[in-house]
Amino acid sequence: MTHQPVRWGILSTGRIAGVFAEALQSIDDAHLVAVGSRSADSAAAFGDRFDVPRRYASYEELAADPDVDIIYNATPHALHYENCLLCLNHGKAVLCEKPFTINARQAAEVVAVARERGLFLMEAMWTRFLPAIVRLRELLAQGVIGEVRMIASDFGFRAGVDPQSRLFDPALGGGSLLDVGVYTVSLASMVLGGEPERLATLADLGSTGVDEQAAMILGYSGGRMAVLWSAIRTETPHETTIMGTGGMIRIHPQWWRATSLTVHRSGQGDEAIHLPFNGNGYQFEALEAMRCLRAGLSESQVMPLDETLGIMRTMDAIRAQWGLKYPME
C-alpha cells in the first residue's frame, strides 16, 4: 500500500532537531521540506546538512509555509508554549519535544487550541514508541508478572555547571525534572495509569536555583508506587525495574533507549527478549505521527493529550513541594 509522503518542517536547528532530521531520513515517505531558525545562517547550515530545500530565517515563515503538513518543535523547554501556538494558529499539525511545556497551565492552553482547530498534536516522548517499550506494554497487558505493584526508574548524568545553559538557567526551564525526570514520570504514568494520588519528593536546588538532583515517590490507587530519581549533576544507572505480584521486568541496558527486556516470573528462570532497532530511535514517534495524520486522528492513543496534561500536573505538584517556580510563571 502506498501513501502520500508527509511533508515535515523542523522548528529550530539545535542538537535534538538534528537527531530528528536524521530519523526522518530513514523513513521513505517522510519528506523534510523546510526548516525554520531565528538565524538565516543557521537555517542555511542545517538545510545543507540535511538537504532541506526551504530554509527560513524565522519561525513565523516556517509556520506559514502552505506545503508543510506537520512541524516538529525542537526549541528549548521555555519556548515550546509560544512556538506550538504559533504553528497551531497557522493550521499546522505539531509534534512537540518533551517536556511538552513549562507547566500544566501552558499545556492546557496549547491542547485547547489544537482541539478547537481539530489539528493533530502530540508530545514527542520518543521512548514510548521504541520496540522494547511497545513489547513491555503488551507483556503488562497479558499479566505476565501479575498485578504491577511498584516501578523504580532513574535518569541522571553529570554536567558541568553553566548558568547560561538550558540545563541550569531558570529562564529556560532548567533542572533535572523537566530535562530527564519527565521520562521517568511519563513511564510511571504509562505503567501505573495516569496521575498519582499523592507524592513525596526532595530536591537539591543548586546555585542557579534549579533542581540538580531529585528523588520522587509517587503513590497510586491500591498502594501502588513509583520510586523515581533524576539528576544533571550526578551519574545514575539508567535502569528501570517493574515489579508485580508474579515477577519483575527489567528494561535495559539504558532503559530510555532500550533494546532488551528481561522477564522474571516467580519460581521460573529469566527470559531475555531482544528488540534491537536501526537508526537513533526517533523514527518511531515520527511514524506514529504520520499514521495519525493519514488516519485523520487529532491525537495518538499511545501518547494521548490528556495523559500529557496529567504528566505536566504531576511535575507541577513535584516542583511545588520544592518551591521551584520559573520566571515566566
Phi and psi in degrees as a GROMACS rama.xvg file:
@    title "Ramachandran Plot"
@    xaxis  label "Phi"
@    yaxis  label "Psi"
@TYPE xy
-98.7977  152.64  THR-2
-125.104  150.368  HIS-3
-65.1532  137.16  GLN-4
-59.1768  146.554  PRO-5
-95.9159  128.689  VAL-6
-97.0114  115.579  ARG-7
-99.9098  145.981  TRP-8
-120.217  148.25  GLY-9
-118.84  127.172  ILE-10
-100.473  112.151  LEU-11
102.527  156.83  SER-12
-128.034  23.6626  THR-13
-76.8382  -169.062  GLY-14
-58.896  -47.2842  ARG-15
-70.1115  -29.1919  ILE-16
-62.7725  -39.7973  ALA-17
-66.3882  -38.8561  GLY-18
-60.9335  -43.7073  VAL-19
-69.0224  -38.3587  PHE-20
-61.5851  -39.8945  ALA-21
-60.9619  -41.0883  GLU-22
-64.1354  -41.0815  ALA-23
-62.6256  -30.8076  LEU-24
-64.4055  -19.3348  GLN-25
-89.6648  -0.646397  SER-26
-111.15  116.461  ILE-27
-58.2868  -41.4881  ASP-28
-101.793  21.4708  ASP-29
-105.287  117.842  ALA-30
-111.482  117.11  HIS-31
-84.76  103.957  LEU-32
-104.576  -15.1718  VAL-33
-155.194  149.805  ALA-34
-136.197  142.534  VAL-35
-121.402  136.722  GLY-36
-139.762  168.24  SER-37
-86.22  -0.817329  ARG-38
-133.122  130.886  SER-39
-62.5238  -38.6071  ALA-40
-64.6419  -42.5578  ASP-41
-65.9331  -42.3899  SER-42
-62.6216  -41.13  ALA-43
-65.4709  -43.129  ALA-44
-64.516  -42.7771  ALA-45
-65.1073  -41.9277  PHE-46
-62.2218  -39.8644  GLY-47
-65.5045  -41.581  ASP-48
-64.5505  -38.2466  ARG-49
-115.141  12.5778  PHE-50
56.5877  50.756  ASP-51
-95.3354  121.549  VAL-52
-69.6458  -34.1054  PRO-53
-110.78  123.024  ARG-54
-123.1  116.093  ARG-55
-109.455  141.487  TYR-56
-92.1939  14.9767  ALA-57
-152.65  154.188  SER-58
-69.7556  -33.2641  TYR-59
-61.0719  -41.6054  GLU-60
-64.5139  -39.7987  GLU-61
-62.4554  -47.5588  LEU-62
-61.4106  -28.5265  ALA-63
-87.8898  -5.75777  ALA-64
-67.8878  117.769  ASP-65
-71.3947  -12.981  PRO-66
-98.7558  14.5059  ASP-67
-106.403  126.609  VAL-68
-86.8971  -38.1471  ASP-69
-148.994  144.39  ILE-70
-118.288  131.035  ILE-71
-91.7939  118.034  TYR-72
-91.5301  108.201  ASN-73
-114.209  20.2186  ALA-74
-74.9563  168.453  THR-75
-60.1403  159.304  PRO-76
-45.1894  -49.1417  HIS-77
-67.2896  -13.9598  ALA-78
-102.399  -4.87395  LEU-79
-58.4706  -44.3359  HIS-80
-57.1159  -56.5912  TYR-81
-68.532  -34.3489  GLU-82
-77.227  -33.3555  ASN-83
-63.2916  -44.3795  CYS-84
-62.7871  -40.0635  LEU-85
-56.5343  -49.3951  LEU-86
-67.1169  -45.4881  CYS-87
-62.7613  -39.9206  LEU-88
-71.5199  -12.3232  ASN-89
-98.2652  10.8817  HIS-90
80.2838  20.3677  GLY-91
-98.7747  140.31  LYS-92
-67.0981  152.115  ALA-93
-137.206  134.214  VAL-94
-112.883  111.557  LEU-95
-105.907  127.539  CYS-96
-58.3511  151.021  GLU-97
-78.6378  156.988  LYS-98
-67.2927  150.081  PRO-99
-54.4433  -46.7315  PHE-100
-149.421  -172.558  THR-101
-73.9174  -38.0276  ILE-102
-150.091  175.139  ASN-103
-68.8012  -31.6997  ALA-104
-61.5641  -48.111  ARG-105
-60.7455  -44.3715  GLN-106
-60.113  -42.8713  ALA-107
-62.7796  -37.3014  ALA-108
-65.9529  -43.7994  GLU-109
-63.7288  -45.728  VAL-110
-62.5921  -40.3215  VAL-111
-62.0962  -40.6686  ALA-112
-65.3917  -44.9576  VAL-113
-60.4493  -44.0095  ALA-114
-68.9112  -38.1363  ARG-115
-63.4168  -37.0827  GLU-116
-92.6967  -4.31389  ARG-117
67.4731  33.9979  GLY-118
-104.281  145.548  LEU-119
-67.5411  137.166  PHE-120
-148.682  134.623  LEU-121
-151.017  142.155  MET-122
-74.7276  134.192  GLU-123
-85.8191  64.3929  ALA-124
-85.105  81.6778  MET-125
-61.5282  -31.3592  TRP-126
-62.3386  -28.9155  THR-127
-65.2538  -19.5225  ARG-128
-104.643  0.391218  PHE-129
-64.9925  147.356  LEU-130
-53.8732  -38.7612  PRO-131
-66.2732  -37.0585  ALA-132
-76.4812  -33.6517  ILE-133
-60.4952  -44.5402  VAL-134
-65.63  -37.1533  ARG-135
-57.4505  -46.4636  LEU-136
-60.2438  -39.6123  ARG-137
-63.8061  -44.6481  GLU-138
-62.8328  -43.4188  LEU-139
-65.2313  -39.2568  LEU-140
-64.3904  -31.1139  ALA-141
-79.4656  -9.21853  GLN-142
72.4403  30.7082  GLY-143
-66.1635  -22.7286  VAL-144
-116.654  23.3275  ILE-145
73.3724  -149.411  GLY-146
-78.7381  127.913  GLU-147
-71.6133  127.697  VAL-148
-111.547  -30.2342  ARG-149
-154.632  149.386  MET-150
-133.574  136.833  ILE-151
-120.837  127.159  ALA-152
-151.063  142.854  SER-153
-139.467  160.955  ASP-154
-157.966  110.24  PHE-155
-154.423  154.505  GLY-156
-151.379  166.202  PHE-157
-107.586  119.025  ARG-158
-116.717  150.969  ALA-159
-72.761  141.604  GLY-160
-67.5598  125.166  VAL-161
-139.806  102.738  ASP-162
-58.3213  -20.8009  PRO-163
-89.1094  -12.0039  GLN-164
-79.4869  157.638  SER-165
-62.4448  -25.0545  ARG-166
-69.6397  -30.2777  LEU-167
-116.576  -8.00826  PHE-168
-90.6349  116.943  ASP-169
-58.8418  -32.6608  PRO-170
-66.7363  -17.2591  ALA-171
-105.535  10.9786  LEU-172
74.408  36.6069  GLY-173
-68.2675  170.281  GLY-174
116.467  162.352  GLY-175
-74.0119  -32.3933  SER-176
-62.424  -52.0029  LEU-177
-73.1673  -26.6823  LEU-178
-81.8781  -51.9534  ASP-179
-125.41  -25.1506  VAL-180
-62.8739  -27.6375  GLY-181
-58.9168  -32.1217  VAL-182
-61.5565  -43.8765  TYR-183
-72.0404  -39.2965  THR-184
-64.0784  -40.3548  VAL-185
-65.7725  -40.5369  SER-186
-63.5049  -43.1578  LEU-187
-61.4312  -39.7265  ALA-188
-61.6983  -43.5491  SER-189
-65.1219  -43.731  MET-190
-78.3992  -42.6662  VAL-191
-97.656  -11.8199  LEU-192
89.9313  80.0542  GLY-193
89.6391  -149.182  GLY-194
-90.3766  148.182  GLU-195
-72.0318  155.669  PRO-196
-85.0349  -24.3311  GLU-197
-154.565  162.012  ARG-198
-155.073  154.106  LEU-199
-134.756  138.823  ALA-200
-156.371  151.656  THR-201
-132.799  148.168  LEU-202
-141.982  152.228  ALA-203
-100.917  107.503  ASP-204
-87.9815  119.298  LEU-205
-81.942  -164.614  GLY-206
-63.7705  -26.1796  SER-207
-92.8305  -3.49426  THR-208
95.9922  -2.2129  GLY-209
-99.2811  163.457  VAL-210
-74.0454  115.285  ASP-211
-87.6066  -26.0054  GLU-212
-156.011  152.505  GLN-213
-151.208  150.14  ALA-214
-127.71  137.57  ALA-215
-135.774  137.428  MET-216
-120.52  118.776  ILE-217
-107.867  130.092  LEU-218
-107.315  127.594  GLY-219
-112.912  174.12  TYR-220
-59.1344  150.481  SER-221
71.5615  16.7171  GLY-222
82.4541  5.01564  GLY-223
-71.1626  148.721  ARG-224
-139.971  152.37  MET-225
-122.563  128.24  ALA-226
-111.073  113.48  VAL-227
-128.453  150.907  LEU-228
-149.352  154.468  TRP-229
-143.827  157.75  SER-230
-162.625  148.245  ALA-231
-121.139  3.28067  ILE-232
-127.412  9.33806  ARG-233
-143.245  129.144  THR-234
-70.9304  135.645  GLU-235
-127.232  168.115  THR-236
-71.2275  -19.1055  PRO-237
60.6133  47.5557  HIS-238
-120.085  153.114  GLU-239
-135.03  133.866  THR-240
-127.521  128.086  THR-241
-108.353  123.018  ILE-242
-113.957  130.126  MET-243
-127.354  -178.901  GLY-244
-72.0207  -14.887  THR-245
-126.701  17.1021  GLY-246
152.026  -164.85  GLY-247
-143.184  155.626  MET-248
-128.005  125.714  ILE-249
-101.916  137.52  ARG-250
-110.165  125.789  ILE-251
-158.281  174.271  HIS-252
-75.7443  -43.9167  PRO-253
-108.346  111.436  GLN-254
-60.1994  -30.9682  TRP-255
-76.3033  -9.29674  TRP-256
-136.263  44.0694  ARG-257
-64.9839  147.185  ALA-258
-123.188  0.157051  THR-259
-146.117  149.655  SER-260
-125.55  146.03  LEU-261
-120.221  118.059  THR-262
-101.812  121.996  VAL-263
-112.801  114.698  HIS-264
-98.2713  134.541  ARG-265
-54.0314  129  SER-266
80.12  4.29793  GLY-267
-127.845  169.582  GLN-268
-76.066  171.723  GLY-269
-78.9244  145.643  ASP-270
-114.101  121.513  GLU-271
-94.3071  130.762  ALA-272
-120.642  118.773  ILE-273
-107.555  126.586  HIS-274
-134.368  67.488  LEU-275
-69.5744  161.254  PRO-276
-143.701  156.324  PHE-277
-85.3535  158.955  ASN-278
78.0537  -169.758  GLY-279
-92.2373  -2.90951  ASN-280
96.3723  -15.4404  GLY-281
-75.7654  -12.9382  TYR-282
-65.8871  -25.5167  GLN-283
-70.4166  -38.2241  PHE-284
-70.2058  -33.7289  GLU-285
-64.9084  -41.7552  ALA-286
-62.6322  -38.8909  LEU-287
-64.9923  -43.3241  GLU-288
-61.304  -42.169  ALA-289
-65.6592  -39.0986  MET-290
-61.4834  -43.8823  ARG-291
-65.6724  -42.1645  CYS-292
-59.4744  -45.4007  LEU-293
-67.8542  -28.3432  ARG-294
-87.1031  -0.745574  ALA-295
73.3091  24.1253  GLY-296
-90.2478  143.648  LEU-297
-95.72  -7.16745  SER-298
-157.026  163.507  GLU-299
-94.3102  138.576  SER-300
-79.499  -12.0648  GLN-301
-80.724  -35.8212  VAL-302
-132.61  70.562  MET-303
-70.1668  153.751  PRO-304
-65.5467  -36.5332  LEU-305
-62.681  -34.3149  ASP-306
-70.7523  -40.4527  GLU-307
-57.1204  -42.9843  THR-308
-62.0318  -40.4472  LEU-309
-64.043  -39.2573  GLY-310
-63.5472  -42.0392  ILE-311
-64.1497  -40.2408  MET-312
-63.6544  -39.3224  ARG-313
-62.6463  -44.1658  THR-314
-68.3102  -33.607  MET-315
-60.6777  -43.735  ASP-316
-65.9571  -36.9595  ALA-317
-63.6022  -49.268  ILE-318
-64.3901  -32.9897  ARG-319
-60.8528  -35.7216  ALA-320
-69.4323  -23.9282  GLN-321
-87.5673  -17.5698  TRP-322
75.2623  25.0952  GLY-323
-95.2648  113.894  LEU-324
-121.437  142.538  LYS-325
-90.4347  155.673  TYR-326
-55.5208  -35.9741  PRO-327
-75.7562  -6.14541  MET-328
